[in-house]
Amino acid sequence: MDVEERKNMSELRTFVVSASAGDREAFRHVYDFSNDKVFRFLLGQLRDRELALDTLQETFIDLWKALPKFRFTSDEEFWGFLFTIARRKVYAVRKNAHKANVAVDNETLEFLHESTDPHTPLHEDDRALHGALAKLGILSREVLGLRYWSELSFKEIALALETTENTAKVRHHRAIKELQTYLPTSYVEQRFI
């Protein structure tokens, strides 16, 4: 970990502790520090930008309510705590969509497309990746999303999934193997390993 990362992590601790005590400005900093990671995860799981934005807002409302009970012991614990809330929100959205008989998994996976210009066409590799990810099980998509789009460590993933670090690694390995059934091994190894 370089000096800048350590500085950011110590700032995160300061802001989380202050936000836990009710400091709204500190909570704004927690949000600014973490919303991109959470949004990428939510977009990857829900595959609908507006739904992901709504769920992001609900996730941070729940975080605000839960922070007074949270005791900051490490960055990994915080990320695990935050992503546990986000995962529960995703499950609630899916459950409500299922009850209403609404499709949550549409084909828009623009979160994977690196261009910020919405008029830039997707590359053929991106289309293949989108199609393969859509075929994966929920847990596999979740693990890959946490690892590659939210950039969490295996320890943070384990905390978010409420499991052990070893189990998180095994689930990641299985998700990669599952992805390789839909895409060339060389492509998966280049992009995900």
Long-range contacts (C-beta under 8 A, 24 or more apart in sequence): 8-33, 9-75, 12-75, 12-78, 13-72, 13-75, 16-67, 16-70, 16-72, 16-78, 17-72, 19-64, 19-67, 20-67, 20-68, 20-70, 20-71, 20-72, 21-68, 22-68, 27-64, 27-67, 30-63, 31-60, 34-79, 34-82, 35-60, 37-79, 37-150, 37-151, 37-152, 38-82, 38-83, 38-86, 38-150, 40-111, 40-145, 40-149, 40-150, 41-83, 41-86, 41-145, 41-146, 41-149, 41-150, 42-86, 42-89, 42-90, 43-111, 43-149, 44-109, 44-111, 44-112, 44-133, 44-141, 44-144, 44-145, 44-149, 45-90, 45-138, 45-141, 45-142, 45-145, 46-90, 46-93, 46-104, 47-104, 47-105, 47-106, 47-107, 47-108, 47-109, 47-111, 48-104, 48-106, 48-108, 49-108, 49-110, 51-93, 51-104, 55-86, 55-89, 55-90, 55-93, 58-89, 59-85, 59-86, 59-89, 62-89, 75-156, 76-153, 76-155, 76-156, 76-159, 77-159, 79-152, 79-156, 79-159, 79-160, 80-155, 80-156, 80-158, 80-159, 80-160, 81-159, 82-160, 83-146, 83-150, 83-152, 83-156, 83-157, 83-159, 83-160, 84-159, 84-160, 84-162, 86-160, 87-142, 87-160, 87-161, 105-134, 107-134, 109-133, 109-134, 111-149, 112-149, 125-187, 128-182, 128-183, 128-187, 129-183, 129-191, 131-182, 132-179, 132-182, 132-183, 133-179, 135-182, 136-175, 136-178, 136-179, 136-182, 137-178, 139-171, 139-175, 140-171, 140-174, 140-175, 140-178, 140-179, 141-175, 143-168, 143-171, 143-172, 143-175, 144-172, 144-175, 144-176, 144-179, 144-192, 147-172, 148-192
